[in-house]
Amino acid sequence: MKPYQDIESYRDYLRASIARTRRRLAAFEQQYGVSTTRFLEQTTAEDLEGGDLEYVEWAGEARLLAGLEAELAELEQVVC
């Protein structure tokens, strides 16, 4: 079963997913004292305490956020 029943609940689902992803990114930013943008531009896996795994997780969350925001923007453009 899908976590949404109509466009409004899907929009709520996307917003909640965006908020959750932003919290995860904020945790990485706080832990390492660097913005996600700077991380993506300048950091390598060797620069992080957790190495490859944390690098992949952080970069993955950043990509996920971009995709969720794009999907929400597209949905709102179509609906409005």
C-alpha positions, -999 to +999 in steps of 0.1 A: +000+000+000+013+035-008+019+059+020-005+084+004-041+083-009-043+115-029-022+145-041-025+163-008-013+134+012+015+127-012+025+164-009+025+159+029+046+128+025+071+146+004+073+175+029+078+151+058+105+133+038+123+166+031+122+176+067+136+143+078+164+144+052+173+180+062+176+169+099+200+141+088+220+166+068+221+190+097+235+162+119+263+156+095+270+194+092+271+198+130+293+167+135+319+179+109+314+217+111+309+221+074+279+228+052+266+201+029+274+222-001+311+226+009+312+189+018+301+180-017+326+204-033+357+197-012+355+166+010+367+131+002+359+099+022+393+100+037+385+133+054+357+118+075+360+099+107+337+071+095+354+070+061+336+057+031+303+048+048+297+083+062+308+099+030+283+078+010+255+084+036+260+121+036+263+124-002+232+101-006+211+122+018+221+153-002+211+137-035+178+124-019+170+159-007+176+174-042+153+148-057+125+152-031+126+190-035+124+187-073+095+163-071+076+186-047+083+216-068+070+198-099+039+185-081+031+220-068+036+235-103+012+209-118-014+212-090-014+250-086 
